[in-house]
Amino acid sequence: MAGLKDIRNRISSVKSTKQITSAMKMVAAAKLKKAQDRVLQIRPYADKMRDVLAEVSSSLDKNHASCYGEVRKVEKVLVVLMASNRGLCGGFNSNICKKAMAHVKENYPAQLEKGNVKFICLGKKAYDFILKQKFEIVAHSEEIFDKLNFATAAEIAEPIMKDFVDGKYDKVDLIYNSFKNAASQEQKVEPFLPFTIEAGEGAKKSDYIFEPTVDKIVDDMIPKSMKIQFFKSVLDSFAAEQGARMTAMHQATDNATELIKTLTLMYNKARQAAITNELSEITSGAEALKG
């Protein structure tokens, strides 16, 4: 059995760890509340904009085509992988990185063999993982989650959209953790380009008089809708990260509490055994003196 001093040191160490994990849990919970509110606010907006775009597009001339919707033979692929800058969030990073690898190997084996699959990494963990896999990283950002707003997300989305129009890529996918609740995240693969107009349940067809032309309105709405879609994905990833971290730190705190109980019981047993042994030695000594 371990000595009393060793057990005391372990109890002290676990208590310090428990304080850290408890503090990290509270910080993650505060960040989660703000991130969750932002996600829940932008989702209806993004859905409504998609419905409006679908409704307006129904009045388009059949020959009208957006430069962002051009469907080409897929030769060159860009994958935007979103993870986090820090760990201690359970399987949040490893799960999304594995999802990205599985998606690429399953859907783009020919492009992968030719070296035509490239990555943009958002978050240090995504960058470190893709770097180890030896894929080409055309850009990466760690600061986006520190200054998370629409303007910052649009700065990343705009060059991607331009590269697609210029023919640098034929397909762009977003891979990220979608926020469901504090304890659950869903790994999502979302096509970003070419852009397709899909109506949601709330969409309906109506006859309107458009000013300026419907073509001009749609051409202006599409890039805005794409940037909102991109921003929503980043917000989703950030909220999912905070939920995963809060859950992981909650479990770590509970485990530390259980370990402290176990070590305290072990300490009391060791202390009791030591006292019993000392009493036995004293009694034996006293009996020897009598003799």
Secondary structure by P-SEA (a helix, b strand, c coil): cccaaaaaaaaaaaaaaaaaaaaaaaaaaaaaaaaaaaaaaaaaaaaaaaaaaaaaaccccccccccccccccccbbbbbbbbbccccccaaaaaaaaaaaaaaaaccaaaaaaccbbbbbccaaaaaaaaaaccccccccccccccccaaaaaaaaaaaaaaaaaccccbbbbbbbbbcccccccccccccccbbbbbcccbbbbbbbccccaaaaaaaaaaaaaaaaaaaaaaaaaaaaaaaaaaaaaaaaaaaaaaaaaaaaaaaaaaaaaaaaaaaaaaaaaaaaac
